[in-house]
């Protein structure tokens, strides 16, 4: 006799898969933006990041609706950090080498399927 998953079991599996996908995205953001603390807000449904302590405004939270938008805002904050002051030379505006891979943004199928 074959058993099939019930509604609550399917919902729990989908929730677990979504959480795993979000953890993958957080890891990718941490690799791309060293020193930053990114996370997904379960209560808000938005993505958040706290800059490293060396930033001009290290307690300024950055918030975005999705991980790509968050990555862009983190990059902008880093670019702003690299702008020259009155006595410094030209800014070093260099985009990150590669974007977050799309595979990290898509939920992965559960191995038991």
Chimera marker file (.cmm) of the C-alpha trace (Angstrom):
<marker_set name="trace">
<marker id="1" x="0.000" y="0.000" z="0.000" r="1" g="1" b="0" radius="0.5"/>
<marker id="2" x="1.353" y="3.377" z="-1.019" r="1" g="1" b="0" radius="0.5"/>
<marker id="3" x="0.791" y="6.343" z="1.233" r="1" g="1" b="0" radius="0.5"/>
<marker id="4" x="0.471" y="9.824" z="-0.154" r="1" g="1" b="0" radius="0.5"/>
<marker id="5" x="1.310" y="13.032" z="1.604" r="1" g="1" b="0" radius="0.5"/>
<marker id="6" x="-1.544" y="14.910" z="3.200" r="1" g="1" b="0" radius="0.5"/>
<marker id="7" x="-2.162" y="18.652" z="2.895" r="1" g="1" b="0" radius="0.5"/>
<marker id="8" x="-0.242" y="19.573" z="6.066" r="1" g="1" b="0" radius="0.5"/>
<marker id="9" x="2.685" y="17.342" z="5.075" r="1" g="1" b="0" radius="0.5"/>
<marker id="10" x="2.874" y="18.932" z="1.616" r="1" g="1" b="0" radius="0.5"/>
<marker id="11" x="2.729" y="22.425" z="3.141" r="1" g="1" b="0" radius="0.5"/>
<marker id="12" x="5.461" y="21.557" z="5.649" r="1" g="1" b="0" radius="0.5"/>
<marker id="13" x="7.684" y="20.197" z="2.868" r="1" g="1" b="0" radius="0.5"/>
<marker id="14" x="7.145" y="23.303" z="0.729" r="1" g="1" b="0" radius="0.5"/>
<marker id="15" x="7.971" y="25.507" z="3.723" r="1" g="1" b="0" radius="0.5"/>
<marker id="16" x="11.158" y="23.501" z="4.376" r="1" g="1" b="0" radius="0.5"/>
<marker id="17" x="12.172" y="23.749" z="0.697" r="1" g="1" b="0" radius="0.5"/>
<marker id="18" x="11.610" y="27.522" z="0.697" r="1" g="1" b="0" radius="0.5"/>
<marker id="19" x="13.657" y="27.907" z="3.879" r="1" g="1" b="0" radius="0.5"/>
<marker id="20" x="16.508" y="25.884" z="2.338" r="1" g="1" b="0" radius="0.5"/>
<marker id="21" x="16.427" y="28.066" z="-0.780" r="1" g="1" b="0" radius="0.5"/>
<marker id="22" x="16.548" y="31.227" z="1.365" r="1" g="1" b="0" radius="0.5"/>
<marker id="23" x="19.516" y="29.830" z="3.322" r="1" g="1" b="0" radius="0.5"/>
<marker id="24" x="21.319" y="29.233" z="0.013" r="1" g="1" b="0" radius="0.5"/>
<marker id="25" x="20.674" y="32.831" z="-1.035" r="1" g="1" b="0" radius="0.5"/>
<marker id="26" x="21.897" y="34.154" z="2.329" r="1" g="1" b="0" radius="0.5"/>
<marker id="27" x="25.111" y="32.116" z="1.943" r="1" g="1" b="0" radius="0.5"/>
<marker id="28" x="25.605" y="33.494" z="-1.590" r="1" g="1" b="0" radius="0.5"/>
<marker id="29" x="25.095" y="37.065" z="-0.342" r="1" g="1" b="0" radius="0.5"/>
<marker id="30" x="27.572" y="36.528" z="2.510" r="1" g="1" b="0" radius="0.5"/>
<marker id="31" x="30.184" y="35.224" z="0.051" r="1" g="1" b="0" radius="0.5"/>
<marker id="32" x="29.608" y="38.141" z="-2.305" r="1" g="1" b="0" radius="0.5"/>
<marker id="33" x="29.520" y="40.857" z="0.385" r="1" g="1" b="0" radius="0.5"/>
<marker id="34" x="32.136" y="40.045" z="3.011" r="1" g="1" b="0" radius="0.5"/>
<marker id="35" x="31.326" y="41.400" z="6.454" r="1" g="1" b="0" radius="0.5"/>
<marker id="36" x="27.632" y="42.002" z="5.754" r="1" g="1" b="0" radius="0.5"/>
<marker id="37" x="24.863" y="40.242" z="7.691" r="1" g="1" b="0" radius="0.5"/>
<marker id="38" x="21.970" y="39.444" z="5.319" r="1" g="1" b="0" radius="0.5"/>
<marker id="39" x="18.776" y="37.592" z="6.284" r="1" g="1" b="0" radius="0.5"/>
<marker id="40" x="15.206" y="36.955" z="5.242" r="1" g="1" b="0" radius="0.5"/>
<marker id="41" x="12.573" y="38.402" z="7.563" r="1" g="1" b="0" radius="0.5"/>
<marker id="42" x="9.897" y="35.768" z="8.111" r="1" g="1" b="0" radius="0.5"/>
<marker id="43" x="7.599" y="38.317" z="9.762" r="1" g="1" b="0" radius="0.5"/>
<marker id="44" x="7.991" y="40.959" z="7.025" r="1" g="1" b="0" radius="0.5"/>
<marker id="45" x="8.550" y="38.765" z="3.991" r="1" g="1" b="0" radius="0.5"/>
<marker id="46" x="11.407" y="41.080" z="2.984" r="1" g="1" b="0" radius="0.5"/>
<marker id="47" x="15.172" y="40.730" z="2.737" r="1" g="1" b="0" radius="0.5"/>
<marker id="48" x="17.424" y="42.646" z="5.145" r="1" g="1" b="0" radius="0.5"/>
<marker id="49" x="21.129" y="43.352" z="5.584" r="1" g="1" b="0" radius="0.5"/>
<marker id="50" x="23.290" y="45.010" z="8.196" r="1" g="1" b="0" radius="0.5"/>
<marker id="51" x="26.543" y="46.587" z="6.918" r="1" g="1" b="0" radius="0.5"/>
<marker id="52" x="29.936" y="45.737" z="8.393" r="1" g="1" b="0" radius="0.5"/>
<marker id="53" x="31.140" y="47.708" z="11.400" r="1" g="1" b="0" radius="0.5"/>
<marker id="54" x="33.629" y="49.735" z="9.310" r="1" g="1" b="0" radius="0.5"/>
<marker id="55" x="30.863" y="51.395" z="7.257" r="1" g="1" b="0" radius="0.5"/>
<marker id="56" x="30.113" y="55.073" z="7.828" r="1" g="1" b="0" radius="0.5"/>
<marker id="57" x="26.680" y="54.140" z="9.127" r="1" g="1" b="0" radius="0.5"/>
<marker id="58" x="27.098" y="50.561" z="10.435" r="1" g="1" b="0" radius="0.5"/>
<marker id="59" x="23.687" y="50.437" z="12.142" r="1" g="1" b="0" radius="0.5"/>
<marker id="60" x="21.705" y="51.389" z="9.029" r="1" g="1" b="0" radius="0.5"/>
<marker id="61" x="19.539" y="48.461" z="8.004" r="1" g="1" b="0" radius="0.5"/>
<marker id="62" x="19.032" y="47.875" z="4.304" r="1" g="1" b="0" radius="0.5"/>
<marker id="63" x="15.728" y="46.351" z="3.227" r="1" g="1" b="0" radius="0.5"/>
<marker id="64" x="14.429" y="45.095" z="-0.126" r="1" g="1" b="0" radius="0.5"/>
<marker id="65" x="11.562" y="43.025" z="-1.473" r="1" g="1" b="0" radius="0.5"/>
<marker id="66" x="13.810" y="40.407" z="-3.093" r="1" g="1" b="0" radius="0.5"/>
<marker id="67" x="17.388" y="39.096" z="-2.936" r="1" g="1" b="0" radius="0.5"/>
<marker id="68" x="18.478" y="40.712" z="-6.218" r="1" g="1" b="0" radius="0.5"/>
<marker id="69" x="17.228" y="44.111" z="-5.062" r="1" g="1" b="0" radius="0.5"/>
<marker id="70" x="18.974" y="43.608" z="-1.725" r="1" g="1" b="0" radius="0.5"/>
<marker id="71" x="22.246" y="42.731" z="-3.491" r="1" g="1" b="0" radius="0.5"/>
<marker id="72" x="21.954" y="45.903" z="-5.580" r="1" g="1" b="0" radius="0.5"/>
<marker id="73" x="21.351" y="48.056" z="-2.494" r="1" g="1" b="0" radius="0.5"/>
<marker id="74" x="24.272" y="46.410" z="-0.690" r="1" g="1" b="0" radius="0.5"/>
<marker id="75" x="26.484" y="47.113" z="-3.702" r="1" g="1" b="0" radius="0.5"/>
<marker id="76" x="25.306" y="50.737" z="-3.749" r="1" g="1" b="0" radius="0.5"/>
<marker id="77" x="26.102" y="51.092" z="-0.042" r="1" g="1" b="0" radius="0.5"/>
<marker id="78" x="29.581" y="49.670" z="-0.646" r="1" g="1" b="0" radius="0.5"/>
<marker id="79" x="30.065" y="51.997" z="-3.640" r="1" g="1" b="0" radius="0.5"/>
<marker id="80" x="28.997" y="54.941" z="-1.487" r="1" g="1" b="0" radius="0.5"/>
<marker id="81" x="31.537" y="53.817" z="1.096" r="1" g="1" b="0" radius="0.5"/>
<marker id="82" x="34.281" y="53.916" z="-1.577" r="1" g="1" b="0" radius="0.5"/>
<marker id="83" x="33.487" y="57.479" z="-2.713" r="1" g="1" b="0" radius="0.5"/>
<marker id="84" x="36.428" y="59.777" z="-2.174" r="1" g="1" b="0" radius="0.5"/>
<marker id="85" x="36.444" y="62.220" z="0.661" r="1" g="1" b="0" radius="0.5"/>
<marker id="86" x="37.704" y="65.774" z="0.206" r="1" g="1" b="0" radius="0.5"/>
<marker id="87" x="41.377" y="64.788" z="0.519" r="1" g="1" b="0" radius="0.5"/>
<marker id="88" x="41.327" y="61.373" z="-1.191" r="1" g="1" b="0" radius="0.5"/>
<marker id="89" x="41.778" y="60.296" z="-4.796" r="1" g="1" b="0" radius="0.5"/>
<marker id="90" x="39.283" y="58.886" z="-7.277" r="1" g="1" b="0" radius="0.5"/>
<marker id="91" x="36.748" y="56.304" z="-6.131" r="1" g="1" b="0" radius="0.5"/>
<marker id="92" x="37.185" y="52.652" z="-6.924" r="1" g="1" b="0" radius="0.5"/>
<marker id="93" x="33.733" y="51.746" z="-8.312" r="1" g="1" b="0" radius="0.5"/>
<marker id="94" x="34.009" y="48.091" z="-9.184" r="1" g="1" b="0" radius="0.5"/>
<marker id="95" x="30.927" y="45.913" z="-9.501" r="1" g="1" b="0" radius="0.5"/>
<marker id="96" x="31.038" y="42.446" z="-7.957" r="1" g="1" b="0" radius="0.5"/>
<marker id="97" x="32.494" y="39.840" z="-10.305" r="1" g="1" b="0" radius="0.5"/>
<marker id="98" x="29.332" y="37.830" z="-10.741" r="1" g="1" b="0" radius="0.5"/>
<marker id="99" x="25.666" y="38.036" z="-9.796" r="1" g="1" b="0" radius="0.5"/>
<marker id="100" x="23.920" y="35.633" z="-7.477" r="1" g="1" b="0" radius="0.5"/>
<marker id="101" x="23.341" y="32.470" z="-9.530" r="1" g="1" b="0" radius="0.5"/>
<marker id="102" x="19.722" y="31.945" z="-10.513" r="1" g="1" b="0" radius="0.5"/>
<marker id="103" x="19.953" y="28.371" z="-9.227" r="1" g="1" b="0" radius="0.5"/>
<marker id="104" x="20.405" y="29.773" z="-5.705" r="1" g="1" b="0" radius="0.5"/>
<marker id="105" x="17.188" y="31.752" z="-6.063" r="1" g="1" b="0" radius="0.5"/>
<marker id="106" x="15.000" y="28.845" z="-7.169" r="1" g="1" b="0" radius="0.5"/>
<marker id="107" x="13.655" y="26.275" z="-4.715" r="1" g="1" b="0" radius="0.5"/>
<marker id="108" x="15.241" y="22.889" z="-5.178" r="1" g="1" b="0" radius="0.5"/>
<marker id="109" x="13.127" y="19.747" z="-5.425" r="1" g="1" b="0" radius="0.5"/>
<marker id="110" x="13.132" y="17.660" z="-2.325" r="1" g="1" b="0" radius="0.5"/>
<marker id="111" x="15.350" y="14.530" z="-2.672" r="1" g="1" b="0" radius="0.5"/>
<marker id="112" x="12.479" y="12.227" z="-1.697" r="1" g="1" b="0" radius="0.5"/>
<marker id="113" x="10.415" y="13.235" z="-4.754" r="1" g="1" b="0" radius="0.5"/>
<link id1="1" id2="2" r="1" g="1" b="0" radius="0.2"/>
<link id1="2" id2="3" r="1" g="1" b="0" radius="0.2"/>
<link id1="3" id2="4" r="1" g="1" b="0" radius="0.2"/>
<link id1="4" id2="5" r="1" g="1" b="0" radius="0.2"/>
<link id1="5" id2="6" r="1" g="1" b="0" radius="0.2"/>
<link id1="6" id2="7" r="1" g="1" b="0" radius="0.2"/>
<link id1="7" id2="8" r="1" g="1" b="0" radius="0.2"/>
<link id1="8" id2="9" r="1" g="1" b="0" radius="0.2"/>
<link id1="9" id2="10" r="1" g="1" b="0" radius="0.2"/>
<link id1="10" id2="11" r="1" g="1" b="0" radius="0.2"/>
<link id1="11" id2="12" r="1" g="1" b="0" radius="0.2"/>
<link id1="12" id2="13" r="1" g="1" b="0" radius="0.2"/>
<link id1="13" id2="14" r="1" g="1" b="0" radius="0.2"/>
<link id1="14" id2="15" r="1" g="1" b="0" radius="0.2"/>
<link id1="15" id2="16" r="1" g="1" b="0" radius="0.2"/>
<link id1="16" id2="17" r="1" g="1" b="0" radius="0.2"/>
<link id1="17" id2="18" r="1" g="1" b="0" radius="0.2"/>
<link id1="18" id2="19" r="1" g="1" b="0" radius="0.2"/>
<link id1="19" id2="20" r="1" g="1" b="0" radius="0.2"/>
<link id1="20" id2="21" r="1" g="1" b="0" radius="0.2"/>
<link id1="21" id2="22" r="1" g="1" b="0" radius="0.2"/>
<link id1="22" id2="23" r="1" g="1" b="0" radius="0.2"/>
<link id1="23" id2="24" r="1" g="1" b="0" radius="0.2"/>
<link id1="24" id2="25" r="1" g="1" b="0" radius="0.2"/>
<link id1="25" id2="26" r="1" g="1" b="0" radius="0.2"/>
<link id1="26" id2="27" r="1" g="1" b="0" radius="0.2"/>
<link id1="27" id2="28" r="1" g="1" b="0" radius="0.2"/>
<link id1="28" id2="29" r="1" g="1" b="0" radius="0.2"/>
<link id1="29" id2="30" r="1" g="1" b="0" radius="0.2"/>
<link id1="30" id2="31" r="1" g="1" b="0" radius="0.2"/>
<link id1="31" id2="32" r="1" g="1" b="0" radius="0.2"/>
<link id1="32" id2="33" r="1" g="1" b="0" radius="0.2"/>
<link id1="33" id2="34" r="1" g="1" b="0" radius="0.2"/>
<link id1="34" id2="35" r="1" g="1" b="0" radius="0.2"/>
<link id1="35" id2="36" r="1" g="1" b="0" radius="0.2"/>
<link id1="36" id2="37" r="1" g="1" b="0" radius="0.2"/>
<link id1="37" id2="38" r="1" g="1" b="0" radius="0.2"/>
<link id1="38" id2="39" r="1" g="1" b="0" radius="0.2"/>
<link id1="39" id2="40" r="1" g="1" b="0" radius="0.2"/>
<link id1="40" id2="41" r="1" g="1" b="0" radius="0.2"/>
<link id1="41" id2="42" r="1" g="1" b="0" radius="0.2"/>
<link id1="42" id2="43" r="1" g="1" b="0" radius="0.2"/>
<link id1="43" id2="44" r="1" g="1" b="0" radius="0.2"/>
<link id1="44" id2="45" r="1" g="1" b="0" radius="0.2"/>
<link id1="45" id2="46" r="1" g="1" b="0" radius="0.2"/>
<link id1="46" id2="47" r="1" g="1" b="0" radius="0.2"/>
<link id1="47" id2="48" r="1" g="1" b="0" radius="0.2"/>
<link id1="48" id2="49" r="1" g="1" b="0" radius="0.2"/>
<link id1="49" id2="50" r="1" g="1" b="0" radius="0.2"/>
<link id1="50" id2="51" r="1" g="1" b="0" radius="0.2"/>
<link id1="51" id2="52" r="1" g="1" b="0" radius="0.2"/>
<link id1="52" id2="53" r="1" g="1" b="0" radius="0.2"/>
<link id1="53" id2="54" r="1" g="1" b="0" radius="0.2"/>
<link id1="54" id2="55" r="1" g="1" b="0" radius="0.2"/>
<link id1="55" id2="56" r="1" g="1" b="0" radius="0.2"/>
<link id1="56" id2="57" r="1" g="1" b="0" radius="0.2"/>
<link id1="57" id2="58" r="1" g="1" b="0" radius="0.2"/>
<link id1="58" id2="59" r="1" g="1" b="0" radius="0.2"/>
<link id1="59" id2="60" r="1" g="1" b="0" radius="0.2"/>
<link id1="60" id2="61" r="1" g="1" b="0" radius="0.2"/>
<link id1="61" id2="62" r="1" g="1" b="0" radius="0.2"/>
<link id1="62" id2="63" r="1" g="1" b="0" radius="0.2"/>
<link id1="63" id2="64" r="1" g="1" b="0" radius="0.2"/>
<link id1="64" id2="65" r="1" g="1" b="0" radius="0.2"/>
<link id1="65" id2="66" r="1" g="1" b="0" radius="0.2"/>
<link id1="66" id2="67" r="1" g="1" b="0" radius="0.2"/>
<link id1="67" id2="68" r="1" g="1" b="0" radius="0.2"/>
<link id1="68" id2="69" r="1" g="1" b="0" radius="0.2"/>
<link id1="69" id2="70" r="1" g="1" b="0" radius="0.2"/>
<link id1="70" id2="71" r="1" g="1" b="0" radius="0.2"/>
<link id1="71" id2="72" r="1" g="1" b="0" radius="0.2"/>
<link id1="72" id2="73" r="1" g="1" b="0" radius="0.2"/>
<link id1="73" id2="74" r="1" g="1" b="0" radius="0.2"/>
<link id1="74" id2="75" r="1" g="1" b="0" radius="0.2"/>
<link id1="75" id2="76" r="1" g="1" b="0" radius="0.2"/>
<link id1="76" id2="77" r="1" g="1" b="0" radius="0.2"/>
<link id1="77" id2="78" r="1" g="1" b="0" radius="0.2"/>
<link id1="78" id2="79" r="1" g="1" b="0" radius="0.2"/>
<link id1="79" id2="80" r="1" g="1" b="0" radius="0.2"/>
<link id1="80" id2="81" r="1" g="1" b="0" radius="0.2"/>
<link id1="81" id2="82" r="1" g="1" b="0" radius="0.2"/>
<link id1="82" id2="83" r="1" g="1" b="0" radius="0.2"/>
<link id1="83" id2="84" r="1" g="1" b="0" radius="0.2"/>
<link id1="84" id2="85" r="1" g="1" b="0" radius="0.2"/>
<link id1="85" id2="86" r="1" g="1" b="0" radius="0.2"/>
<link id1="86" id2="87" r="1" g="1" b="0" radius="0.2"/>
<link id1="87" id2="88" r="1" g="1" b="0" radius="0.2"/>
<link id1="88" id2="89" r="1" g="1" b="0" radius="0.2"/>
<link id1="89" id2="90" r="1" g="1" b="0" radius="0.2"/>
<link id1="90" id2="91" r="1" g="1" b="0" radius="0.2"/>
<link id1="91" id2="92" r="1" g="1" b="0" radius="0.2"/>
<link id1="92" id2="93" r="1" g="1" b="0" radius="0.2"/>
<link id1="93" id2="94" r="1" g="1" b="0" radius="0.2"/>
<link id1="94" id2="95" r="1" g="1" b="0" radius="0.2"/>
<link id1="95" id2="96" r="1" g="1" b="0" radius="0.2"/>
<link id1="96" id2="97" r="1" g="1" b="0" radius="0.2"/>
<link id1="97" id2="98" r="1" g="1" b="0" radius="0.2"/>
<link id1="98" id2="99" r="1" g="1" b="0" radius="0.2"/>
<link id1="99" id2="100" r="1" g="1" b="0" radius="0.2"/>
<link id1="100" id2="101" r="1" g="1" b="0" radius="0.2"/>
<link id1="101" id2="102" r="1" g="1" b="0" radius="0.2"/>
<link id1="102" id2="103" r="1" g="1" b="0" radius="0.2"/>
<link id1="103" id2="104" r="1" g="1" b="0" radius="0.2"/>
<link id1="104" id2="105" r="1" g="1" b="0" radius="0.2"/>
<link id1="105" id2="106" r="1" g="1" b="0" radius="0.2"/>
<link id1="106" id2="107" r="1" g="1" b="0" radius="0.2"/>
<link id1="107" id2="108" r="1" g="1" b="0" radius="0.2"/>
<link id1="108" id2="109" r="1" g="1" b="0" radius="0.2"/>
<link id1="109" id2="110" r="1" g="1" b="0" radius="0.2"/>
<link id1="110" id2="111" r="1" g="1" b="0" radius="0.2"/>
<link id1="111" id2="112" r="1" g="1" b="0" radius="0.2"/>
<link id1="112" id2="113" r="1" g="1" b="0" radius="0.2"/>
</marker_set>
